[in-house]
Amino acid sequence: MSANPPITPTLLPDADSAAIEAGRLLFARECQFVWGATDLATMPEASLTEVAFAGRSNVGKSSLVNALTGRKTLARTSNTPGRTQQLNFFNLGDRLLLVDLPGYGYARESKTKISAWNKTVRSYLKGRVPLRRVCLLIDGRHGIKENDLEIMGMLDNAAVPYQIVLTKADKVKTAELDAVLEKTGRALKKHAAAHPEVAITSAETGRGIPELRARLAQLAEI
């Protein structure tokens, strides 16, 4: 009896030149921080299509937002996990709201504060009407962890579409990244709301950034 073939995800394909250019033009527009919400009561009124960036603490959410918009300090980055402690909303040219979410899985804060952060993030992900896509960032060096699976299950149950974005691709060897991709593919087959394509990115080298811009631009308000 022959062994089953390996399961691999579909990589985010190269976008055509027109899509790449549309993404570049959109993300070259003015992008401004408009709101920082610490709980559901302080979230801004829903007005534009939203794309949220979620992931474990220190996975590179703020760095990815900066790379997508071509700005170094739009979203605050830090080597200290758990530094982003609110939902940060950025208006991209009145076409999209980019939402940088607090990281989950960081344990050096009080249990009360961690519980409050997690409750706010989960409530946002479950009930935000204009949310069209969640970019779920996974560290390319480590792959999907248990609390990533919990978020994936929650998004499945809430029918919120999400796409895996592997980050820090410049910090991992090709063979190791291939292994992470194979494991990611196996995990995605169990999650109904997961987008079948996986993006591989590096905020440092720019790998995968134009293609991800192109895909997100397709979600923008016309």
C-alpha positions in Angstrom: 0.0 0.0 0.0 1.5 3.3 -1.1 2.0 6.2 1.4 -0.4 9.1 1.1 1.1 12.1 -0.7 2.2 15.1 1.4 -0.5 17.7 2.0 0.7 21.2 1.1 -1.2 24.5 1.0 -1.5 26.6 -2.1 0.9 29.5 -1.9 -0.3 32.9 -2.6 0.3 33.1 -6.3 2.1 36.0 -8.1 -0.5 38.6 -8.9 -0.6 40.0 -12.4 1.0 43.4 -13.1 -2.3 45.3 -13.0 -3.2 43.8 -9.6 0.3 44.6 -8.3 0.0 48.2 -9.5 -3.5 48.6 -8.0 -2.2 47.3 -4.7 0.8 49.6 -4.8 -1.4 52.7 -5.6 -3.9 51.9 -2.8 -1.2 51.4 -0.1 0.7 54.5 -1.3 -2.3 56.6 -0.3 -2.3 58.6 2.9 -2.7 56.3 5.9 -3.5 57.7 9.2 -4.0 56.4 12.7 -7.6 57.2 13.6 -8.5 55.4 16.8 -7.2 53.2 19.5 -9.9 51.1 21.2 -9.3 49.3 24.6 -12.7 47.7 24.8 -15.9 47.3 22.7 -17.4 50.5 23.9 -14.6 52.6 22.5 -14.5 51.1 19.0 -15.1 53.6 16.2 -18.3 53.5 14.1 -18.1 51.0 11.3 -17.8 52.9 8.0 -15.3 51.2 5.7 -14.3 47.7 4.9 -11.9 46.4 7.5 -8.9 44.1 7.3 -7.5 43.0 10.7 -4.1 41.7 11.5 -4.1 39.1 14.3 -1.5 36.8 15.8 0.7 35.9 18.7 2.6 38.6 20.5 5.8 39.6 18.7 4.8 37.8 15.5 5.3 41.0 13.5 1.8 42.5 13.1 2.9 46.1 13.4 6.0 45.5 11.2 3.8 44.0 8.5 1.4 47.0 8.6 4.3 49.3 8.2 5.7 47.3 5.3 2.4 47.2 3.5 2.0 51.0 3.8 5.6 51.8 3.1 6.0 53.6 6.4 8.5 52.8 9.2 6.6 54.2 12.2 2.9 54.1 11.3 2.3 51.2 13.6 4.4 51.1 16.7 6.8 48.1 16.8 8.7 46.8 19.7 11.0 43.8 20.6 8.9 43.6 23.8 6.0 41.1 23.4 2.7 42.5 24.4 3.5 46.1 23.7 0.4 46.7 21.5 -2.4 46.8 24.1 -5.3 48.2 22.1 -7.0 47.7 18.8 -5.4 50.3 16.5 -7.4 51.5 13.5 -5.7 53.1 10.5 -7.6 54.8 7.6 -6.0 53.9 4.3 -7.1 56.6 1.8 -10.8 56.3 2.8 -10.8 52.9 1.1 -9.9 50.5 3.9 -9.5 50.4 7.7 -6.5 48.4 8.7 -6.8 47.1 12.3 -3.7 46.1 14.3 -4.9 43.8 17.0 -3.3 43.2 20.4 -1.2 40.0 20.3 -2.4 36.9 22.1 -0.4 34.3 24.0 1.8 36.6 26.0 1.9 35.7 29.7 4.0 38.4 31.4 1.0 40.6 32.2 -1.6 40.0 34.9 -4.2 37.3 34.2 -6.9 39.9 34.6 -5.4 42.1 31.8 -4.7 39.2 29.5 -8.3 38.0 30.0 -9.6 41.5 29.2 -7.5 41.8 26.0 -8.5 38.4 24.8 -12.2 39.1 25.4 -12.0 42.4 23.5 -10.2 40.9 20.5 -12.5 37.8 20.3 -15.6 40.0 20.5 -14.3 42.2 17.7 -13.4 39.2 15.5 -16.8 37.6 16.1 -19.1 40.6 15.7 -17.6 43.4 13.5 -19.9 43.6 10.5 -17.5 45.4 8.0 -14.6 43.0 8.8 -13.9 41.3 5.4 -10.6 39.5 6.1 -8.4 38.6 9.0 -4.7 38.2 8.2 -3.7 35.6 10.8 0.0 36.0 11.2 2.1 32.9 12.0 5.9 33.1 12.7 7.5 31.3 9.8 10.1 29.9 12.2 7.7 28.1 14.4 4.4 27.4 12.6 1.0 27.2 14.1 0.7 27.0 17.9 -2.1 25.8 20.1 -3.5 29.3 20.7 -3.4 30.0 17.0 -5.6 26.9 16.5 -8.0 28.3 19.2 -8.4 31.5 17.2 -8.8 29.6 14.0 -11.6 27.6 15.5 -13.3 30.7 16.8 -13.1 32.3 13.3 -14.5 29.2 11.8 -17.5 29.2 14.2 -18.1 32.9 13.5 -17.7 32.4 9.7 -15.1 35.1 9.5 -12.8 34.6 6.5 -9.1 34.5 7.4 -5.8 34.0 5.6 -2.6 32.6 7.1 0.4 35.0 6.6 3.7 33.5 7.5 6.1 36.2 8.7 9.8 36.6 9.2 10.6 34.4 6.2 14.1 36.0 6.0 14.9 34.4 9.4 14.2 30.8 8.4 16.0 28.4 6.1 14.2 27.1 3.0 13.9 23.5 4.1 12.5 24.6 7.5 10.0 26.9 5.9 8.9 24.1 3.6 8.2 21.9 6.6 6.2 24.7 8.2 4.2 25.0 5.0 3.4 21.3 4.9 2.2 21.4 8.5 0.2 24.5 7.8 -1.5 22.8 4.8 -2.6 19.9 7.1 -4.0 22.3 9.6 -5.9 24.4 7.0 -7.9 21.4 5.7 -9.6 21.2 9.1 -10.8 24.8 9.1 -13.8 25.9 7.0 -13.2 29.7 7.1 -9.5 29.5 6.2 -8.5 30.9 2.9 -6.7 28.1 0.9 -3.8 30.3 -0.1 -0.9 31.1 2.3 1.2 34.2 2.1 4.9 34.1 2.8 6.2 37.5 3.9 9.2 39.4 5.3 8.9 42.9 6.5 12.6 43.2 6.4 13.2 42.1 2.7 9.8 42.9 1.3 9.2 39.4 0.2 5.5 38.8 -0.5 4.5 42.3 0.3 3.4 43.4 -3.3 1.3 40.2 -3.7 -0.4 40.7 -0.3 -1.2 44.3 -1.1 -2.8 43.2 -4.4 -5.0 40.7 -2.6 -6.1 43.1 0.1 -6.7 45.9 -2.5 -9.4 43.6 -4.0 -11.4 44.0 -0.7 -11.3 47.8 -0.7 -14.4 49.9 -1.0 -14.9 51.1 -4.6 
